Amino acid sequence: MNVMVCVGYKKRKHFFETIVDIGTGYVIAVVMQILIFPLFGIQTSYFNMFIIGGIFMSVSMLRSWLWRKYFHNRFYDKAQQNNSNSKDI
């Protein structure tokens, strides 16, 4: 299999996994709000619960992206540098 095709496939797979993860997280967050808010006396409309879920989802997406960038820069780039240095020897 061509390396470029393999990389493109991995990116699409990663994108699909991210969408599924975010989508299920959003649904779980809204359902939990519907179930939990009344237990604490928090009264709000379903529309507001969807908005609150969207805010938490956005923060979660940003957090995941920042952690992914951190680990990619810290470990993947370092591994590539070590790999290229070992080829020079």
Protein Blocks (a to p, Z undefined) as FASTA:
>chain_A
ZZklmmmmmmmmmmmmmmmmmmmmmmmmmmmmmmmmmmnopacdfklmmmmmmmmmmmmm
mmmmmmmmmmmmmmmmmmmmmmmmmmmZZ
